Amino acid sequence: MKKNRRKNTTTSNQGITLIALIITIIVMLILVGVTINVALQGGLFTTAKEAVKQTQIAQVKEMIVSDILTKQTQKRRRRYNKRRVKRDIREIF
């Protein structure tokens, strides 16, 4: 009699595991579908590309300012204080 109880328990456990697996797969497919939809129609990739462009522009500006200030410092051979640096940067941009 004990063997019959174990078989029933094992069979029902396997059924529950299979159902849990199927439900998990369905939930994951729904999440993937929603994520792809939001990414494509929400403009996520467009926004990311625009952010990359703006970052590159800011890096180039920073390099230009740094180069100009370095050259001006070499010409003048004097120390810069914060006020002079700010003034020169405002003149550049």
MDTraj code that builds the backbone (N, CA, C; nanometers):
import mdtraj as md
import numpy as np

residues = "MET LYS LYS ASN ARG ARG LYS ASN THR THR THR SER ASN GLN GLY ILE THR LEU ILE ALA LEU ILE ILE THR ILE ILE VAL MET LEU ILE LEU VAL GLY VAL THR ILE ASN VAL ALA LEU GLN GLY GLY LEU PHE THR THR ALA LYS GLU ALA VAL LYS GLN THR GLN ILE ALA GLN VAL LYS GLU MET ILE VAL SER ASP ILE LEU THR LYS GLN THR GLN LYS ARG ARG ARG ARG TYR ASN LYS ARG ARG VAL LYS ARG ASP ILE ARG GLU ILE PHE".split()
xyz = np.array([
    [0.0807, -0.1195, 0.0000],
    [0.0000, 0.0000, 0.0000],
    [0.0851, 0.1261, 0.0000],
    [0.1978, 0.1205, 0.0625],
    [0.2841, 0.2375, 0.0654],
    [0.3357, 0.2712, -0.0735],
    [0.3601, 0.1725, -0.1576],
    [0.4111, 0.1970, -0.2919],
    [0.3115, 0.2764, -0.3756],
    [0.1840, 0.2484, -0.3622],
    [0.0833, 0.3204, -0.4390],
    [0.0802, 0.4690, -0.4028],
    [0.0970, 0.4998, -0.2766],
    [0.0963, 0.6392, -0.2340],
    [0.2157, 0.7142, -0.2925],
    [0.3302, 0.6508, -0.2963],
    [0.4486, 0.7157, -0.3518],
    [0.4330, 0.7402, -0.5020],
    [0.3782, 0.6485, -0.5732],
    [0.3581, 0.6671, -0.7173],
    [0.2643, 0.7844, -0.7438],
    [0.1591, 0.7936, -0.6695],
    [0.0649, 0.9040, -0.6889],
    [0.1304, 1.0385, -0.6580],
    [0.2095, 1.0416, -0.5526],
    [0.2783, 1.1645, -0.5149],
    [0.3776, 1.2050, -0.6226],
    [0.4542, 1.1100, -0.6744],
    [0.5525, 1.1379, -0.7778],
    [0.4849, 1.1868, -0.9049],
    [0.3785, 1.1225, -0.9439],
    [0.3074, 1.1615, -1.0654],
    [0.2505, 1.3023, -1.0518],
    [0.1913, 1.3312, -0.9388],
    [0.1334, 1.4639, -0.9219],
    [0.2425, 1.5709, -0.9134],
    [0.3587, 1.5398, -0.8536],
    [0.4688, 1.6353, -0.8489],
    [0.5221, 1.6653, -0.9879],
    [0.5334, 1.5632, -1.0707],
    [0.5818, 1.5862, -1.2068],
    [0.4825, 1.6705, -1.2857],
    [0.3546, 1.6488, -1.2654],
    [0.2528, 1.7279, -1.3327],
    [0.2593, 1.8738, -1.2902],
    [0.2782, 1.8989, -1.1641],
    [0.2876, 2.0353, -1.1144],
    [0.4134, 2.1020, -1.1701],
    [0.5241, 2.0288, -1.1771],
    [0.6473, 2.0844, -1.2309],
    [0.6305, 2.1205, -1.3782],
    [0.5660, 2.0353, -1.4545],
    [0.5443, 2.0626, -1.5966],
    [0.4546, 2.1847, -1.6143],
    [0.3498, 2.1946, -1.5350],
    [0.2608, 2.3106, -1.5432],
    [0.3356, 2.4378, -1.5036],
    [0.4168, 2.4297, -1.3982],
    [0.4943, 2.5468, -1.3561],
    [0.5916, 2.5892, -1.4654],
    [0.6528, 2.4934, -1.5321],
    [0.7450, 2.5242, -1.6415],
    [0.6724, 2.5928, -1.7565],
    [0.5573, 2.5436, -1.7925],
    [0.4800, 2.6027, -1.9029],
    [0.4367, 2.7449, -1.8664],
    [0.3906, 2.7652, -1.7453],
    [0.3481, 2.8988, -1.7023],
    [0.4665, 2.9947, -1.7017],
    [0.5815, 2.9466, -1.6559],
    [0.7012, 3.0298, -1.6543],
    [0.7405, 3.0714, -1.7955],
    [0.7366, 2.9795, -1.8882],
    [0.7717, 3.0100, -2.0276],
    [0.6740, 3.1117, -2.0861],
    [0.5464, 3.0941, -2.0574],
    [0.4456, 3.1884, -2.1094],
    [0.4682, 3.3284, -2.0525],
    [0.4945, 3.3376, -1.9237],
    [0.5196, 3.4685, -1.8614],
    [0.6441, 3.5323, -1.9211],
    [0.7484, 3.4540, -1.9417],
    [0.8714, 3.5084, -2.0005],
    [0.8473, 3.5576, -2.1430],
    [0.7700, 3.4840, -2.2213],
    [0.7399, 3.5278, -2.3585],
    [0.6613, 3.6586, -2.3574],
    [0.5681, 3.6722, -2.2660],
    [0.4914, 3.7970, -2.2560],
    [0.5843, 3.9125, -2.2191],
    [0.6734, 3.8917, -2.1222],
    [0.7673, 3.9975, -2.0826],
    [0.8610, 4.0361, -2.1961],
    [0.9095, 3.9389, -2.2707],
    [0.9975, 3.9676, -2.3841],
    [0.9223, 4.0477, -2.4900],
    [0.7986, 4.0085, -2.5172],
    [0.7189, 4.0812, -2.6155],
    [0.6953, 4.2253, -2.5754],
    [0.6620, 4.2474, -2.4497],
    [0.6382, 4.3835, -2.4010],
    [0.7674, 4.4646, -2.4050],
    [0.8781, 4.4041, -2.3657],
    [1.0068, 4.4742, -2.3654],
    [1.0479, 4.5165, -2.5058],
    [1.0345, 4.4263, -2.6004],
    [1.0704, 4.4586, -2.7393],
    [0.9803, 4.5686, -2.7926],
    [0.8522, 4.5608, -2.7622],
    [0.7582, 4.6624, -2.8088],
    [0.7938, 4.8004, -2.7520],
    [0.8236, 4.8061, -2.6250],
    [0.8588, 4.9338, -2.5619],
    [0.9901, 4.9865, -2.6186],
    [1.0870, 4.8980, -2.6382],
    [1.2179, 4.9406, -2.6874],
    [1.2072, 4.9970, -2.8293],
    [1.1293, 4.9341, -2.9133],
    [1.1212, 4.9790, -3.0526],
    [1.0296, 5.0995, -3.0697],
    [0.9142, 5.0961, -3.0090],
    [0.8185, 5.2049, -3.0298],
    [0.8376, 5.3198, -2.9320],
    [0.9040, 5.2936, -2.8226],
    [0.9260, 5.3986, -2.7245],
    [1.0437, 5.4877, -2.7586],
    [1.1157, 5.4554, -2.8644],
    [1.2285, 5.5377, -2.9058],
    [1.3520, 5.5192, -2.8193],
    [1.3629, 5.4055, -2.7568],
    [1.4756, 5.3809, -2.6667],
    [1.6085, 5.3861, -2.7422],
    [1.6133, 5.3220, -2.8578],
    [1.7380, 5.3190, -2.9343],
    [1.7709, 5.4553, -2.9930],
    [1.6691, 5.5281, -3.0359],
    [1.6910, 5.6627, -3.0894],
    [1.7456, 5.7552, -2.9801],
    [1.6877, 5.7451, -2.8625],
    [1.7341, 5.8267, -2.7509],
    [1.8779, 5.7930, -2.7137],
    [1.9106, 5.6652, -2.7157],
    [2.0475, 5.6228, -2.6826],
    [2.1470, 5.6753, -2.7860],
    [2.1110, 5.6701, -2.9134],
    [2.2003, 5.7209, -3.0179],
    [2.2208, 5.8713, -3.0035],
    [2.1146, 5.9425, -2.9708],
    [2.1241, 6.0876, -2.9521],
    [2.2131, 6.1205, -2.8322],
    [2.2009, 6.0418, -2.7271],
    [2.2848, 6.0636, -2.6087],
    [2.4316, 6.0399, -2.6409],
    [2.4600, 5.9404, -2.7238],
    [2.5990, 5.9142, -2.7650],
    [2.6537, 6.0330, -2.8432],
    [2.5742, 6.0874, -2.9335],
    [2.6184, 6.2033, -3.0119],
    [2.6474, 6.3229, -2.9220],
    [2.5582, 6.3490, -2.8271],
    [2.5774, 6.4629, -2.7374],
    [2.7011, 6.4445, -2.6503],
    [2.7260, 6.3224, -2.6081],
    [2.8454, 6.2952, -2.5282],
    [2.9714, 6.3179, -2.6097],
    [2.9713, 6.2743, -2.7339],
    [3.0873, 6.2950, -2.8204],
    [3.1115, 6.4430, -2.8457],
    [3.0048, 6.5187, -2.8660],
    [3.0184, 6.6631, -2.8872],
    [3.0783, 6.7288, -2.7626],
    [3.0298, 6.6898, -2.6458],
    [3.0825, 6.7464, -2.5214],
    [3.2297, 6.7109, -2.5027],
    [3.2696, 6.5904, -2.5406],
    [3.4100, 6.5506, -2.5291],
    [3.4981, 6.6334, -2.6217],
    [3.4509, 6.6567, -2.7426],
    [3.5287, 6.7371, -2.8370],
    [3.5419, 6.8804, -2.7862],
    [3.4329, 6.9369, -2.7341],
    [3.4398, 7.0723, -2.6782],
    [3.5406, 7.0785, -2.5647],
    [3.5383, 6.9792, -2.4795],
    [3.6314, 6.9766, -2.3672],
    [3.7756, 6.9679, -2.4150],
    [3.8007, 6.8887, -2.5180],
    [3.9363, 6.8777, -2.5723],
    [3.9807, 7.0098, -2.6332],
    [3.8900, 7.0776, -2.7029],
    [3.9234, 7.2059, -2.7654],
    [3.9568, 7.3101, -2.6586],
    [3.8722, 7.3186, -2.5567],
    [3.8961, 7.4151, -2.4490],
    [4.0288, 7.3856, -2.3812],
    [4.0539, 7.2601, -2.3540],
    [4.1788, 7.2213, -2.2886],
    [4.2993, 7.2597, -2.3747],
    [4.2899, 7.2343, -2.5030],
    [4.4004, 7.2669, -2.5935],
    [4.4233, 7.4175, -2.6007],
    [4.3156, 7.4931, -2.6115],
    [4.3281, 7.6392, -2.6204],
    [4.3878, 7.6956, -2.4923],
    [4.3392, 7.6497, -2.3782],
    [4.3918, 7.7003, -2.2520],
    [4.5387, 7.6627, -2.2330],
    [4.5745, 7.5445, -2.2771],
    [4.7150, 7.5029, -2.2676],
    [4.8030, 7.5936, -2.3523],
    [4.7586, 7.6240, -2.4730],
    [4.8370, 7.7110, -2.5610],
    [4.8450, 7.8534, -2.5068],
    [4.7341, 7.9017, -2.4522],
    [4.7365, 8.0361, -2.3962],
    [4.8286, 8.0430, -2.2749],
    [4.8269, 7.9394, -2.1960],
    [4.9135, 7.9364, -2.0785],
    [5.0599, 7.9338, -2.1199],
    [5.0900, 7.8582, -2.2221],
    [5.2274, 7.8509, -2.2699],
    [5.2713, 7.9860, -2.3253],
    [5.1817, 8.0573, -2.3912],
    [5.2146, 8.1883, -2.4457],
    [5.2408, 8.2889, -2.3340],
    [5.1548, 8.2934, -2.2400],
    [5.1610, 8.3964, -2.1373],
    [5.2608, 8.3638, -2.0266],
    [5.2890, 8.2388, -2.0085],
    [5.3834, 8.1945, -1.9047],
    [5.3447, 8.2459, -1.7664],
    [5.2185, 8.2489, -1.7395],
    [5.1763, 8.2900, -1.6061],
    [5.0692, 8.1946, -1.5565],
    [5.0505, 8.1982, -1.4308],
    [4.9541, 8.1082, -1.3700],
    [4.8124, 8.1591, -1.3942],
    [4.7249, 8.0657, -1.4144],
    [4.5842, 8.0988, -1.4306],
    [4.5127, 8.0790, -1.2987],
    [4.4235, 8.1700, -1.2685],
    [4.3359, 8.1464, -1.1553],
    [4.1970, 8.1112, -1.2103],
    [4.1065, 8.0776, -1.1234],
    [3.9744, 8.0326, -1.1675],
    [3.9026, 8.1393, -1.2487],
    [3.9161, 8.2641, -1.2084],
    [3.8468, 8.3718, -1.2778],
    [3.8957, 8.3848, -1.4221],
    [4.0261, 8.3773, -1.4417],
    [4.0807, 8.3871, -1.5783],
    [4.0373, 8.2690, -1.6634],
    [4.0378, 8.1507, -1.6044],
    [3.9969, 8.0323, -1.6791],
    [3.8512, 8.0451, -1.7214],
    [3.7632, 8.0859, -1.6304],
    [3.6228, 8.1032, -1.6636],
    [3.6029, 8.2085, -1.7724],
    [3.6773, 8.3174, -1.7600],
    [3.6678, 8.4254, -1.8595],
    [3.7098, 8.3745, -1.9973],
    [3.8197, 8.3032, -2.0036],
    [3.8677, 8.2530, -2.1316],
    [3.7719, 8.1508, -2.1917],
    [3.7135, 8.0705, -2.1088],
    [3.6181, 7.9709, -2.1608],
    [3.4944, 8.0429, -2.2141],
    [3.4457, 8.1459, -2.1441],
    [3.3305, 8.2218, -2.1939],
    [3.3636, 8.2893, -2.3275],
    [3.4854, 8.3370, -2.3436],
    [3.5261, 8.3993, -2.4696],
    [3.5265, 8.2984, -2.5830],
    [3.5637, 8.1759, -2.5525],
    [3.5682, 8.0719, -2.6569],
    [3.4285, 8.0336, -2.7015],
    [3.3383, 8.0197, -2.6062],
    [3.2032, 7.9767, -2.6391],
    [3.1083, 8.0891, -2.6136],
])
top = md.Topology()
chain = top.add_chain()
for i, resn in enumerate(residues, 1):
    res = top.add_residue(resn, chain, resSeq=i)
    for name in ("N", "CA", "C"):
        top.add_atom(name, md.element.get_by_symbol(name[0]), res)
traj = md.Trajectory(xyz[None], top)
